[in-house]
Amino acid sequence: MTYQMFHATGILVIGFLLSKVTTSPQFTWAGWLMLLGIILFSGSLYTLSLTKVGILGAITPLGGVCFLAAWVLIIIGAVKYL
């Protein structure tokens, strides 16, 4: 739940950055990757805890990769546009 909270805040930050720089593909992609990361990472952990289906644990790292890629894109976009 903590990861979901921090990355939801990250989506808000991306929204703020997009209001300043509307033509940035880095921020747009970062927003989509952050959303996908929340769905894959947090969603798989919630589903895993409720259903005890162990194979869902294999999806969680994909969400983590989406989170990392989103943060990298935010940094690149900030350096490039701000």
Rosetta silent file (secondary structure, phi, psi, omega in degrees, C-alpha in Angstrom):
SEQUENCE: MTYQMFHATGILVIGFLLSKVTTSPQFTWAGWLMLLGIILFSGSLYTLSLTKVGILGAITPLGGVCFLAAWVLIIIGAVKYL
SCORE:     score description
SCORE:     0.000 S_00000001
   1 L     0.000  -32.393  179.194    0.000    0.000    0.000 S_00000001
   2 H   -65.387  -43.450  178.090    2.914    2.334    0.654 S_00000001
   3 H   -60.509  -42.025  179.780    4.262    1.834   -2.873 S_00000001
   4 H   -62.129  -41.458 -179.648    0.825    2.565   -4.295 S_00000001
   5 H   -64.112  -46.864 -178.795    0.581    5.771   -2.259 S_00000001
   6 H   -64.836  -38.214 -177.879    4.008    7.060   -3.339 S_00000001
   7 H   -79.865  -25.333  170.215    3.417    6.256   -6.982 S_00000001
   8 H   -65.848  -38.528  173.539   -0.063    7.794   -6.933 S_00000001
   9 H   -64.003  -36.375  175.719    1.713   10.925   -5.708 S_00000001
  10 H   -60.908  -38.343  176.601    4.101   10.426   -8.622 S_00000001
  11 H   -64.190  -39.166  176.519    1.130   10.530  -11.001 S_00000001
  12 H   -63.135  -40.767  177.336    0.090   13.839   -9.436 S_00000001
  13 H   -62.581  -42.474  178.681    3.628   15.169   -9.954 S_00000001
  14 H   -62.634  -41.759  177.055    3.504   14.048  -13.579 S_00000001
  15 H   -60.288  -41.486  176.968    0.171   15.829  -14.005 S_00000001
  16 H   -63.411  -44.881 -179.954    1.706   19.006  -12.604 S_00000001
  17 H   -64.362  -37.475  178.181    4.717   18.693  -14.914 S_00000001
  18 H   -68.519  -26.120  176.211    2.454   18.099  -17.909 S_00000001
  19 H   -71.316  -25.112  177.886    0.558   21.285  -17.083 S_00000001
  20 H   -86.790  -39.660 -177.720    3.869   23.151  -17.402 S_00000001
  21 L  -128.456   92.062 -172.698    5.249   21.297  -20.440 S_00000001
  22 L   -77.691  -14.714 -176.030    2.364   19.918  -22.498 S_00000001
  23 L  -100.854   16.875 -175.783    4.494   18.624  -25.388 S_00000001
  24 L   -88.420  111.492  175.547    6.729   16.309  -23.369 S_00000001
  25 H   -68.808  -25.830  179.362    6.511   12.682  -24.492 S_00000001
  26 H   -63.932  -44.857 -178.969    8.677   11.717  -21.497 S_00000001
  27 H   -69.901  -36.595  178.488    6.082   12.921  -18.991 S_00000001
  28 H   -63.450  -48.876  178.250    3.215   11.382  -20.959 S_00000001
  29 H   -64.034  -37.515  178.996    4.920    7.991  -21.091 S_00000001
  30 H   -61.482  -39.914  178.280    5.921    8.292  -17.442 S_00000001
  31 H   -63.129  -44.982  179.102    2.276    8.768  -16.487 S_00000001
  32 H   -66.132  -40.553  178.804    1.158    5.695  -18.394 S_00000001
  33 H   -66.600  -36.129  178.249    4.025    3.612  -17.016 S_00000001
  34 H   -65.202  -43.659  177.646    3.248    4.761  -13.477 S_00000001
  35 H   -62.802  -45.830  178.482   -0.404    3.744  -13.900 S_00000001
  36 H   -62.563  -38.551  177.514    0.586    0.401  -15.396 S_00000001
  37 H   -62.713  -41.361  178.095    3.063   -0.115  -12.555 S_00000001
  38 H   -63.533  -43.484 -179.197    0.366    0.486   -9.953 S_00000001
  39 H   -64.444  -48.084 -176.806   -1.944   -1.971  -11.677 S_00000001
  40 H   -72.676  -47.433 -174.866    0.701   -4.676  -12.122 S_00000001
  41 H   -72.252  -62.560 -176.352    2.647   -4.236   -8.880 S_00000001
  42 H   -69.049  -41.201 -179.526   -0.042   -3.383   -6.351 S_00000001
  43 H   -61.103  -41.986  179.908   -2.803   -5.248   -8.173 S_00000001
  44 H   -68.215  -36.076  178.511   -0.821   -8.478   -8.307 S_00000001
  45 H   -69.242  -40.650  176.659    0.092   -8.215   -4.615 S_00000001
  46 H   -62.936  -45.772 -179.583   -3.518   -7.539   -3.607 S_00000001
  47 H   -65.748  -39.516  177.806   -4.749  -10.422   -5.750 S_00000001
  48 H   -61.471  -42.326 -178.748   -1.982  -12.685   -4.459 S_00000001
  49 H   -71.330  -28.534 -179.494   -2.887  -11.959   -0.857 S_00000001
  50 H   -85.095  -35.631 -174.169   -6.581  -12.564   -1.462 S_00000001
  51 H  -103.887  -17.799 -177.509   -6.411  -15.655   -3.672 S_00000001
  52 L    61.794   24.753  175.903   -3.091  -17.265   -2.614 S_00000001
  53 L   -85.874  106.900 -171.462   -2.352  -18.039   -6.280 S_00000001
  54 H   -64.075  -28.170 -177.492    1.445  -18.088   -6.247 S_00000001
  55 H   -65.391  -20.340  179.108    1.989  -17.550   -9.976 S_00000001
  56 H   -67.382  -20.336  176.406    0.735  -13.973   -9.586 S_00000001
  57 H   -64.204  -21.134  178.717    3.982  -13.175   -7.794 S_00000001
  58 H   -74.262  -18.316 -179.953    5.712  -13.388  -11.180 S_00000001
  59 L   -81.884  -28.984 -174.117    3.776  -10.334  -12.392 S_00000001
  60 H   -54.924  -44.740  179.756    4.919   -8.083   -9.533 S_00000001
  61 H   -62.500  -27.905  176.917    8.450   -7.408  -10.885 S_00000001
  62 H   -63.808  -38.856  175.118    6.959   -6.181  -14.169 S_00000001
  63 H   -64.822  -38.378  177.376    5.167   -3.476  -12.221 S_00000001
  64 H   -63.485  -38.795  177.258    8.424   -2.599  -10.496 S_00000001
  65 H   -65.327  -39.167  176.627   10.152   -2.214  -13.857 S_00000001
  66 H   -62.063  -42.275  177.187    7.337    0.101  -14.982 S_00000001
  67 H   -59.327  -48.476 -178.668    7.849    2.190  -11.834 S_00000001
  68 H   -62.405  -43.232  179.364   11.596    2.458  -12.448 S_00000001
  69 H   -63.731  -38.575  179.189   11.139    3.344  -16.107 S_00000001
  70 H   -63.695  -45.161 -179.997    8.592    6.027  -15.179 S_00000001
  71 H   -65.188  -37.500  177.063   10.932    7.655  -12.660 S_00000001
  72 H   -63.469  -42.652  178.058   13.793    7.605  -15.170 S_00000001
  73 H   -64.779  -35.724  176.288   11.551    9.295  -17.748 S_00000001
  74 H   -62.737  -44.346  179.473   10.540   11.930  -15.199 S_00000001
  75 H   -64.285  -45.480  179.515   14.198   12.698  -14.511 S_00000001
  76 H   -61.939  -45.283  179.624   15.049   12.834  -18.225 S_00000001
  77 H   -63.318  -39.401  179.614   12.049   15.069  -18.926 S_00000001
  78 H   -65.779  -41.510  179.193   12.892   17.375  -16.021 S_00000001
  79 H   -67.810  -37.059 -175.604   16.476   17.772  -17.182 S_00000001
  80 H   -76.387  -42.083 -169.690   15.391   18.323  -20.785 S_00000001
  81 H  -106.414  -20.514 -175.037   12.442   20.669  -20.301 S_00000001
  82 L  -109.526    0.000    0.000   12.837   22.374  -16.933 S_00000001
